[in-house]
Amino acid sequence: MNDIKNDLLKLDKDEKKNLLYLLIIGLLLRIFYIVETSGTPFILHLFSDSKIYYDWAKSLVTVGWTGEDAFFMAPVYPYLMALYMKIFGDSLFIFRVLQGFVSTATIILIYIGGKRFYSTTTGYIAATIATFYSVFIFYSGAILSETYQVFFLTLLIILLLDDSKRLDQKHWFSIGVLLGVSALFRGNILLFAPVAIVWLVIEGKKIFSKNKQYTAAMIFTLGTMLPIAPVTAYNYLVSGELVILTTNGGINFFLGNNEDSPGVYLNPTQFNISEDMSGQKYAQRQTGKKLSANEASGYWYGRGIDYILDEPGDALLLYANKFFLFFGEGENPQSTIMDINYFRENHSKILQLPLPGYFLISLLALAGFVFMYSEKQKKGLFFLFIFTYIIATLLFFVNGRYRLGITPALIIVAAYAIIKLFEAAQKFSWEKIKRPAYFISVFLFLYVFFSARPVYSEFDAYIHLGDIEYEAENYNNAVEYYNRALFFQDKAVAYMNMGNALARKKDFRNAIAAYQKAIARDQDNILAHFNLGFAYTQMGSFDLAIKEYSKIIELDPTFANAYRNLGITLYVQELYEEALPYFEKFLTISNDPEVNALVRKDIETIKLKLQSEEKK
């Protein structure tokens, strides 16, 4: 790491001045964006991964710094947020501002990387792109870990580009440490570790003497393990299983490898992911046995691998499409609540500026790879890192967040391509740009005419706006937003949430109609059946309510509240003998001591009534 510090100290006056201008502009763009989006609904009311991170961090501060199971998601970001909360409290404005500074610092790192890759001019071009890159600006204000991941991966890229230190064993240790730290934000990049070890063993013969490449490989491995070891140890202590980082790999692998996968994130059709995020409950029902989080992850890995083995042709086409999606123009967000296009259209003047986007960078980077090949650029490990990162992403599914980590490397290669294209233009040399031009033309032809690109709408945004109004008890506004969501997509969740809002208004007749529509679109929607059953009881339609609760038990015998509500429905009809077994079954499933105490009182009351009836 000292060599990066030395690079900074060796900057001449002109470099310092020019970089200072870029850093000031970059910081202002990020701070203005953070300020202008501070009052927007999806910053004030977090959803999805952002809310998970926030709630996790808050729990760390209020409940304790350890949990009861292995980490499901990468832990470093929520722990960083928890430390921030200890100092500054719950408000996330300063936290977002700090991310803006981290994103700005990445600009100068990209400059150093570009300079090491080819030339000072490459560094300037790369740093300029990074300064104005719209996606960096967007994620600097998001409650997501990507800004930090990009920072550490850029440090790693700089070390991979330092040919002068290849004989230094400390250099390989530093590379390993940075890889390990980066993996704490997204674990799949650890795929680079075995690739780097193989490269060290094979190519190391040309670099090291006396078989010292093996020592370098071991030192690199030690460095990689060092940041990861505490997480692995924690996972083992709390779960009793060897979980290197997280247990979310299996479900994410399946989501990117199944017959319905479009190559981007798509909610599973088999179960409600909002109620069963890891798919653990579903896996338990399918296997008929209790599974740990790690075992459930293994189940989903198996499902994904089965698809690839059973349908190799379809899987190959899916991976080809993922490749085009990786380099394509769409950000492919998991939800519009964290979609740069939605924020650009609805909340941000900064993002409406003509800022460079990903597609331009990716096309220039592809051209740069061709130039590298043509000119035999010896950047083997750097290229392998890019290639490995792409493969590690394609193994799962493609979205803008997952490819963001490699963007600094793509920006550097894109800057190099700009120089090469400019040199060729100066000399009017078609020969020099012929190969990249052919390659990009073929890529664009296949991308435009053969790749399947998903179409996104504002459905999720309106669903979550409705949820915000629902939580604020503004039920009329909530219903309006859910209706707007239905304009974009006719999906069960919109009807389900609308039914909930109508039920809160005591409009049970319309709530029943909404729940019925939700079930018509998703027959196995347990919560829709449950809420429909409750609405029926409010309307006095007890037979229909019993039918819904019975359906839930058929779908999921472990859904405890179905037994209790079924027991209550029978109880209010004075069918005490029929109600009793359902209350007793509830106690065998429920883990809520307070509710269990109430149910035990209900059971005592029923038994007294039954005894009273016997005496009569």
Sequence and secondary structure as in RCSB ss.txt:
>XXXX:A:sequence
MNDIKNDLLKLDKDEKKNLLYLLIIGLLLRIFYIVETSGTPFILHLFSDSKIYYDWAKSLVTVGWTGEDAFFMAP
VYPYLMALYMKIFGDSLFIFRVLQGFVSTATIILIYIGGKRFYSTTTGYIAATIATFYSVFIFYSGAILSETYQV
FFLTLLIILLLDDSKRLDQKHWFSIGVLLGVSALFRGNILLFAPVAIVWLVIEGKKIFSKNKQYTAAMIFTLGTM
LPIAPVTAYNYLVSGELVILTTNGGINFFLGNNEDSPGVYLNPTQFNISEDMSGQKYAQRQTGKKLSANEASGYW
YGRGIDYILDEPGDALLLYANKFFLFFGEGENPQSTIMDINYFRENHSKILQLPLPGYFLISLLALAGFVFMYSE
KQKKGLFFLFIFTYIIATLLFFVNGRYRLGITPALIIVAAYAIIKLFEAAQKFSWEKIKRPAYFISVFLFLYVFF
SARPVYSEFDAYIHLGDIEYEAENYNNAVEYYNRALFFQDKAVAYMNMGNALARKKDFRNAIAAYQKAIARDQDN
ILAHFNLGFAYTQMGSFDLAIKEYSKIIELDPTFANAYRNLGITLYVQELYEEALPYFEKFLTISNDPEVNALVR
KDIETIKLKLQSEEKK
>XXXX:A:secstr
 HHHHHHHHT  HHHHHHHHHHHHHHHHHHHHHHHHTTTSHHHHS  HHHHHHHHHHHHHHHT S  SS  SS  
HHHHHHHHHHHHH S  HHHHHHHHHHHHHHHHHHHHHHHHHT HHHHHHHHHHHHH HHHHHHHTSSSTHHHHH
HHHHHHHHHHT GGGTT HHHHHHHHHHHHHHHTT GGGGGHHHHHHHHHHHHHHHH STTHHHHHHHHHHHHHH
HHHHHHHHHHHHHHSS  SS S HHHHHHHHSSTT  SS    SSS TTT TTSHHHHHHHHTS   HHHHHHHH
HHHHHHHHHH HHHHHHHHHHHHHHHHSS    S GGG HHHHHHHT SGGGS    HHHHHHHHHHHHHHHHHT
T   HHHHHHHHHHHHHHHTS   HHHHHTTHHHHHHHHHHHHHHHHHHHHTT HHHHHHHHHHHHHHHHHHHHT
       SHHHHHHHHHHHHHTT HHHHHHHHHHHHHH   HHHHHHHHHHHHHTT HHHHHHHHHHHHHH TT 
HHHHHHHHHHHHHTT HHHHHHHHHHHHHH TT HHHHHHHHHHHHHTT HHHHHHHHHHHHHH   HHHHHHHH
HHHHHHHHHHHHHHH 
